[in-house]
């Protein structure tokens, strides 16, 4: 009998938590309808037909946890919002070209440290024995405090030649608040079950309660892990930096220079490309001399062998012709002697 009563209580407690969650969803639905101007005329659930002033006096949620403040009439009409109350994840991507690769990496690391950030990961490429010149590159994933993000971006934008920049801001406020509401609902159920467990007398009741408590612990840990991940991404912005070493930096944007300057820069670029081509060929030729000498010896030996074989074949052919001619002369002489004897 006690077991059935306890089971019924646990089921009723879970149903109460479900109704609380549904109530929060109803407030969120009303919030969306209210922002679109439908709150005053919408009939039905939760007193939607009441005046707007009455709703402004009510919190958007059930008051059991902190949530972003409800926007005022002025904010609703102007579309403005206080970003300081929002949960924003900021991510940026920067691509650079530089002629001073080592100095750039050192300056970037120093800048990250100066603004209280750190390098989450670093990957470098190139610089091997068989790699060509100006081929080194690096991929950096940097984490910067959100309150220093703008200053950091302004500082690094002047390093090297910035060829690409992308920034994104993801608003996760509603997801964050929703997870918090789940955690608080689970904590309420957890505390209630602990109180019941302290008064339980039957072994079956204890096993049932402990099983449910273990489930609640797992769910709360999962939700809290998501909150910690959100907190980390919100408090520290992520900046992806890609830098490539070049022998000269890219030409400035054509929209910022005159027609004559574009012609001059184009000629300079073409002449520089030609000079680089000759330079690369000279470097390749000098560094490849050992291989070229080896190949020259191999080719010369092959030519000599082929010429010797051809000469031998020619002599052998000439000898065969000579032998055939001698045999034909001998046969003619024999025939002539035979005719004379007869």
C-alpha positions as CSV (number, residue, x, y, z in Angstrom):
1,X,0.0,0.0,0.0
2,X,2.8,2.4,0.9
3,X,4.6,1.4,-2.4
4,X,1.5,2.3,-4.5
5,X,1.0,5.6,-2.6
6,X,4.7,6.5,-3.1
7,X,4.5,5.6,-6.8
8,X,1.4,7.7,-7.2
9,X,3.2,10.6,-5.5
10,X,6.2,10.4,-7.8
11,X,4.0,10.3,-10.9
12,X,2.0,13.3,-9.6
13,X,5.3,15.2,-8.9
14,X,6.5,14.5,-12.4
15,X,3.2,15.7,-13.9
16,X,3.5,18.9,-11.9
17,X,7.0,19.5,-13.3
18,X,5.6,18.9,-16.8
19,X,2.8,21.4,-16.2
20,X,5.3,24.0,-15.0
21,X,7.3,23.5,-18.1
22,X,4.2,23.9,-20.3
23,X,3.3,27.1,-18.4
24,X,6.7,28.6,-19.2
25,X,6.2,27.7,-22.8
26,X,2.8,29.4,-22.8
27,X,4.4,32.6,-21.5
28,X,7.0,32.4,-24.3
29,X,4.2,32.0,-26.8
30,X,2.4,35.0,-25.4
31,X,5.7,37.0,-25.5
32,X,5.9,36.3,-29.2
33,X,2.3,37.2,-29.8
34,X,2.6,40.3,-27.8
35,X,5.6,41.6,-29.7
36,X,3.6,41.2,-32.9
37,X,0.7,43.2,-31.6
38,X,-1.7,40.3,-31.1
39,X,-1.9,40.1,-27.3
40,X,-4.8,42.5,-26.7
41,X,-7.1,40.9,-29.3
42,X,-6.2,37.2,-28.8
43,X,-8.9,35.4,-26.8
44,X,-8.4,32.4,-24.6
45,X,-5.6,31.0,-22.6
46,X,-4.0,32.7,-19.7
47,X,-6.1,35.9,-19.8
48,X,-4.8,37.0,-23.2
49,X,-7.7,39.4,-23.5
50,X,-6.4,41.5,-20.7
51,X,-4.9,44.9,-21.2
52,X,-1.2,45.3,-22.1
53,X,-0.5,47.2,-18.8
54,X,-1.6,44.2,-16.8
55,X,0.9,42.0,-18.7
56,X,3.7,44.5,-18.2
57,X,3.3,44.0,-14.5
58,X,3.8,40.3,-14.8
59,X,7.1,38.6,-15.3
60,X,7.6,36.6,-18.5
61,X,8.4,33.5,-16.5
62,X,7.3,32.0,-13.2
63,X,9.7,34.0,-11.1
64,X,11.7,31.0,-9.8
65,X,14.8,31.9,-11.7
66,X,16.6,34.9,-13.2
67,X,15.6,35.7,-16.8
68,X,16.3,38.6,-19.2
69,X,14.3,41.6,-18.2
70,X,11.0,42.2,-20.1
71,X,11.4,44.9,-22.7
72,X,9.6,48.1,-22.1
73,X,6.9,49.8,-24.3
74,X,9.6,52.0,-25.8
75,X,11.8,49.0,-26.6
76,X,8.9,47.1,-28.1
77,X,8.0,50.0,-30.4
78,X,11.6,51.0,-31.3
79,X,13.0,47.4,-31.6
80,X,15.9,48.3,-29.3
81,X,17.2,45.8,-26.7
82,X,19.9,45.8,-24.0
83,X,22.6,43.5,-25.3
84,X,24.2,43.4,-21.9
85,X,21.3,41.2,-20.8
86,X,21.7,38.8,-23.7
87,X,23.8,35.7,-24.0
88,X,25.9,36.3,-27.1
89,X,28.6,33.9,-28.5
90,X,31.0,35.9,-30.7
91,X,33.2,34.2,-33.3
92,X,35.6,35.8,-35.8
93,X,37.8,34.6,-38.7
94,X,40.9,36.5,-39.9
95,X,43.2,35.7,-42.8
96,X,46.6,37.5,-43.2
97,X,49.5,37.6,-45.5
98,X,52.9,38.7,-44.2
99,X,56.5,39.0,-45.4
100,X,57.8,38.7,-41.8
101,X,56.3,35.4,-40.7
102,X,58.3,34.9,-37.4
103,X,57.7,38.5,-36.3
104,X,54.0,38.2,-37.1
105,X,53.5,35.1,-35.0
106,X,55.5,36.6,-32.1
107,X,53.5,39.8,-32.2
108,X,50.2,37.9,-32.4
109,X,51.0,35.8,-29.3
110,X,52.1,38.9,-27.4
111,X,48.8,40.7,-28.4
112,X,46.7,37.8,-27.2
113,X,48.5,37.8,-23.8
114,X,48.2,41.5,-23.5
115,X,44.4,41.4,-23.8
116,X,44.1,38.5,-21.3
117,X,43.5,35.7,-23.9
118,X,45.2,32.5,-24.7
119,X,45.9,30.3,-27.7
120,X,43.6,27.3,-27.7
121,X,45.3,25.5,-30.6
122,X,48.2,26.2,-33.0
123,X,49.0,24.5,-36.3
124,X,52.0,25.3,-38.4
125,X,52.8,24.1,-42.0
126,X,55.8,24.2,-44.3
127,X,59.5,25.0,-43.5
128,X,60.7,21.6,-44.5
129,X,63.9,20.7,-46.3
130,X,62.1,20.0,-49.6
131,X,59.7,22.9,-49.3
132,X,60.1,26.0,-51.4
133,X,60.6,29.5,-50.1
134,X,57.8,31.6,-48.6
135,X,55.5,28.7,-48.0
136,X,55.1,28.7,-44.3
137,X,51.6,29.1,-42.8
138,X,49.8,28.8,-39.4
139,X,46.3,28.2,-38.2
140,X,45.6,29.7,-34.7
141,X,42.5,29.4,-32.6
142,X,42.5,32.2,-30.0
143,X,40.3,32.8,-27.0
144,X,39.8,36.4,-26.0
145,X,37.7,37.8,-23.1
146,X,34.4,39.2,-24.4
147,X,35.0,42.6,-22.7
148,X,38.3,43.0,-24.5
149,X,37.2,41.6,-27.9
150,X,36.7,44.9,-29.7
151,X,40.1,46.3,-28.5
152,X,41.8,43.0,-29.6
153,X,40.2,43.1,-33.0
154,X,41.3,46.7,-33.6
155,X,44.9,45.8,-32.5
156,X,45.3,42.8,-34.7
157,X,43.7,44.3,-37.8
158,X,46.9,46.3,-38.5
159,X,49.2,43.3,-38.5
160,X,50.3,42.1,-41.9
161,X,47.9,42.3,-44.9
162,X,44.4,41.5,-43.8
163,X,42.9,39.6,-46.8
164,X,39.7,38.3,-45.1
165,X,37.6,39.2,-42.1
166,X,34.4,37.6,-40.8
167,X,32.5,38.1,-37.6
168,X,29.4,36.4,-36.3
169,X,27.3,36.8,-33.1
170,X,25.0,34.0,-32.0
171,X,22.2,34.9,-29.5
172,X,21.7,31.8,-27.2
173,X,19.7,33.7,-24.5
174,X,16.5,31.6,-25.0
175,X,18.4,28.3,-25.0
176,X,20.3,29.3,-21.9
177,X,17.2,30.3,-20.0
178,X,15.4,27.2,-21.1
179,X,18.3,25.0,-19.8
180,X,18.3,26.9,-16.5
181,X,14.5,26.3,-16.1
182,X,15.1,22.6,-16.7
183,X,17.8,22.5,-14.0
184,X,15.7,24.3,-11.4
185,X,12.8,22.0,-12.1
186,X,15.0,19.0,-11.7
187,X,16.5,20.4,-8.5
188,X,13.0,20.9,-7.1
189,X,12.1,17.3,-7.8
190,X,15.4,16.1,-6.5
191,X,15.0,17.9,-3.2
192,X,11.4,16.6,-2.8
193,X,12.6,13.0,-3.5
194,X,15.4,13.3,-1.0
195,X,12.8,14.4,1.6
196,X,10.6,11.4,0.8
197,X,13.6,9.1,0.8
198,X,14.5,10.1,4.4
199,X,11.0,9.0,5.5
200,X,10.8,5.8,3.3
201,X,10.5,2.5,5.2
202,X,10.0,-0.1,2.5
203,X,13.1,-1.4,0.6
204,X,11.1,-1.3,-2.6
205,X,10.4,2.4,-2.0
206,X,14.0,3.1,-1.3
207,X,15.1,1.3,-4.5
208,X,12.5,3.2,-6.6
209,X,13.5,6.6,-5.1
210,X,17.2,6.0,-5.5
211,X,16.7,5.0,-9.2
212,X,14.8,8.2,-9.9
213,X,17.3,10.3,-8.0
214,X,20.2,8.8,-10.0
215,X,18.3,9.7,-13.2
216,X,17.8,13.2,-11.9
217,X,21.6,13.5,-11.1
218,X,22.5,12.4,-14.6
219,X,20.1,14.9,-16.2
220,X,21.2,17.8,-14.0
221,X,24.9,17.1,-14.7
222,X,24.1,17.0,-18.5
223,X,22.3,20.3,-18.4
224,X,24.9,22.0,-16.1
225,X,27.6,20.8,-18.5
226,X,25.7,22.6,-21.3
227,X,25.5,25.7,-19.2
228,X,29.3,25.6,-18.5
229,X,30.0,25.2,-22.2
230,X,27.8,28.2,-22.9
231,X,29.4,30.3,-20.2
232,X,32.9,29.5,-21.6
233,X,31.9,30.4,-25.2
234,X,30.1,33.6,-24.0
235,X,32.8,34.9,-21.7
236,X,35.7,34.1,-24.1
237,X,35.2,34.9,-27.8
238,X,36.8,32.6,-30.4
239,X,39.0,34.1,-33.1
240,X,40.4,31.9,-35.9
241,X,43.6,33.3,-37.4
242,X,45.1,32.0,-40.7
243,X,48.4,33.5,-41.7
244,X,50.5,32.8,-44.9
245,X,54.1,33.8,-45.5
246,X,54.6,35.6,-48.9
247,X,57.5,37.3,-50.5
248,X,55.4,40.4,-51.1
249,X,52.0,41.4,-49.8
250,X,48.8,41.7,-51.9
251,X,48.0,44.8,-54.0
252,X,45.7,47.2,-52.1
253,X,42.0,47.3,-52.9
254,X,41.5,48.7,-56.4
255,X,38.6,50.8,-55.2
256,X,40.9,52.9,-52.9
257,X,43.5,53.8,-55.6
258,X,43.4,55.9,-58.8
259,X,43.5,54.6,-62.4
260,X,47.2,55.7,-62.8
261,X,48.2,54.1,-59.5
262,X,46.5,50.9,-60.7
263,X,48.6,51.0,-63.9
264,X,51.8,51.6,-62.0
265,X,51.0,48.9,-59.4
266,X,50.2,46.5,-62.3
267,X,53.5,47.1,-64.0
268,X,55.4,46.7,-60.8
269,X,53.6,43.4,-60.1
270,X,54.3,42.0,-63.6
271,X,58.0,43.0,-63.4
272,X,58.2,41.6,-60.0
273,X,56.6,38.3,-61.3
274,X,59.2,38.2,-64.1
275,X,62.1,38.8,-61.7
276,X,60.7,36.2,-59.4
277,X,60.5,33.7,-62.2
278,X,64.2,34.3,-63.3
279,X,65.2,34.1,-59.6
280,X,63.3,30.9,-59.0
281,X,64.9,29.4,-62.2
282,X,68.4,30.4,-61.1
283,X,67.8,28.9,-57.7
284,X,66.4,25.7,-59.2
285,X,69.3,25.4,-61.7
286,X,72.0,25.9,-59.1
287,X,70.5,23.6,-56.5
288,X,69.8,21.0,-59.2
289,X,73.4,20.9,-60.6
290,X,74.3,17.6,-58.9
291,X,71.3,15.9,-60.4
292,X,71.9,17.5,-63.8
293,X,75.5,16.3,-63.8
294,X,74.5,12.8,-62.9
295,X,71.9,12.8,-65.7
296,X,74.5,14.2,-68.1
297,X,76.9,11.4,-67.4
298,X,74.1,8.8,-67.7
299,X,72.9,10.3,-71.0
300,X,76.5,10.5,-72.4
301,X,77.2,6.9,-71.5
302,X,74.0,5.8,-73.1
303,X,74.9,7.8,-76.3
304,X,78.3,6.1,-76.4
305,X,76.9,2.7,-75.9
306,X,74.3,3.2,-78.6
307,X,76.9,4.6,-81.0
308,X,79.2,1.6,-80.4
309,X,76.3,-0.8,-81.0
310,X,75.4,0.9,-84.2
311,X,79.0,0.9,-85.4
312,X,79.3,-2.8,-84.5
313,X,76.1,-3.6,-86.3
314,X,77.3,-1.6,-89.4
315,X,80.6,-3.4,-89.5
316,X,79.0,-6.8,-89.2
317,X,76.6,-5.9,-92.0
318,X,79.5,-4.8,-94.2
319,X,81.4,-8.0,-93.4
320,X,78.5,-10.1,-94.5
321,X,78.2,-8.2,-97.8
322,X,82.0,-8.7,-98.4
323,X,81.8,-12.4,-97.6
324,X,78.9,-12.8,-100.0
325,X,80.8,-11.0,-102.7
326,X,83.9,-13.2,-102.2
327,X,81.8,-16.3,-102.4
328,X,80.1,-15.2,-105.6
329,X,83.6,-14.5,-107.2
330,X,84.8,-17.9,-106.1
331,X,81.8,-19.6,-107.6
332,X,82.3,-17.7,-110.9
333,X,86.0,-18.8,-111.0
334,X,85.0,-22.5,-110.4
335,X,82.4,-22.3,-113.2
336,X,84.9,-20.8,-115.6
337,X,87.6,-23.5,-114.9
338,X,85.0,-26.2,-115.4
339,X,84.0,-24.8,-118.8
340,X,87.7,-24.6,-119.9
341,X,88.4,-28.2,-118.9
342,X,85.4,-29.5,-121.0
